[in-house]
């Protein structure tokens, strides 16, 4: 685990983030779900919102694992800003297209969080596929 600083432009009260880097393997999903749940609990999310975040992180990471190159590293970075948990996930892939937004998994993911985006960045040897999501607690209002 490594700690990250908030990106420039994020509010000054942003909690230092947590980044997990692990093998892009389904056996690692329980770790990332546990971290998501712990962060949501510390932000006083209700039980349904905690479960929603866990499932969303699981779906995002599962999707990325299915696109990963052999021996790829899956990264999941969590940052809390103004009561919302922001999750930035990425993995190396040979695929230049983002995940299918018409799939059942994407629809489930979209229903569980307040916002979700995906994008692909070129790397020297392949591509980097990203899925970023935001989950707000019920008491958090958009500014």
N, C-alpha and C positions, 0 to 999 in steps of 0.2 A: 504494500500500500504506500502511496505517496500523497502528500498534500499538495494542493495546487492553489494558486492565488486566483481571486476572481478576475475575469476578463475586464479589460478597460471598458469603462462605461457602466459597469454594474454598480449597484448602490454600495455606499461605503459600509453599510451594516451587513454586508454579505458574509455569511459564515465561510470560513476556509473550507475548501472542498476536499473530497476524498476521491482518489482514483484507484481503481482496481485494474490490474493487468494480469491476464491469465490465459492459459491455452484456450483456443477457440474450440472447446469441447463441451458437449452437453453435461458432462459430469460436474462441471464448474458452476452450473446455474444456481445451485442451492446457495452458494457463497454470495453471489450478486443479489439474490432475493433477500437474503438475511440482512445485508447492508442496507438495501432499500427500505426494508421494514423498520430497521433500527433508526434510520434518519427520519422517516415519517413519524415514528413514535415520539422522538425527541422534539418534533415540531407540533406535537399535540393533535395530529390528524386523528379523526375518528376511525373506528375499526374497519368500516367499509372502505374508506379512503386509503388506509394502510394496505388492505388487501388489493385494491385496485392498482396501487403503485407497484406492489410486488408482481402482480400478474402482467402489468404493462412492461416492466423491466424484463421479466422472463420472456415475453413475446418478442420484444425488440432484440434481445440477445440471442434468442433461438433463431430468429430470422437471419441475423448476421452470421451466426455459426453455420447456417446452411449455405451461405455465400462465400465462406472463408476459404482461403488457399490452404494447402497442406502446411502444417506447423505455424499457422497464423496466430497472432496474439490478439485477443479481444480486450478492448479497453472500455471501461465504464466509469465515467467521472460524474460525481454528484456534487451539486452546489445548491445551497439554500439561499434564496434572496427574497426578502419581504414575505416570509412564510410559505413560499412556493419552492418545491423541490424541482430543480432542473437536472436532467440526466442526459449526458452526452455519451453515446456509444459509438464505437467504430471498430472496423476489422479490415485487414488486407484481403483483397479479392481480385480474381482475374476478370470479374464482371464489370463492365463500364456503365451499366444501367442500375438505377436504384431499385429497391424491392418493389414488387408489384403492389400498387396501391388499390387494386381491385380485388385482392385476395381476401378470403375470410379472416385470416390472421391480422391483416392490416385494419380491417373494419373493427375487429375486437379491440385492437390496440388503440385506435382512434376513439372508441367509446369509453375507454378506461381513463383517459387523461384529458387535460384541458387543451393541449396542443401537441402535435407531433409533426416533425418534418424529417425528410430524408434527402440525402444528397451524396454525390460521388466526387471525389477529388483524385486527380491523376497522381501517381507516384512514379518514381524512376523505373521501377520494375513491374508495376501493376496498377491497381486502383485501391482507394480507401473508401469504403462504404460507411456512411454515417446514418444513424437514426438518433434524433434529439427529441426529447419530450419534456413536458412541464406538467406537474400535478400541483394544484393549489389545495390548501385545506378549505373546508367549507366556510370558515370565517374570514378567508382572504378575499378582498375585493380588488379588482383591477384599478390601478391608479390612472 
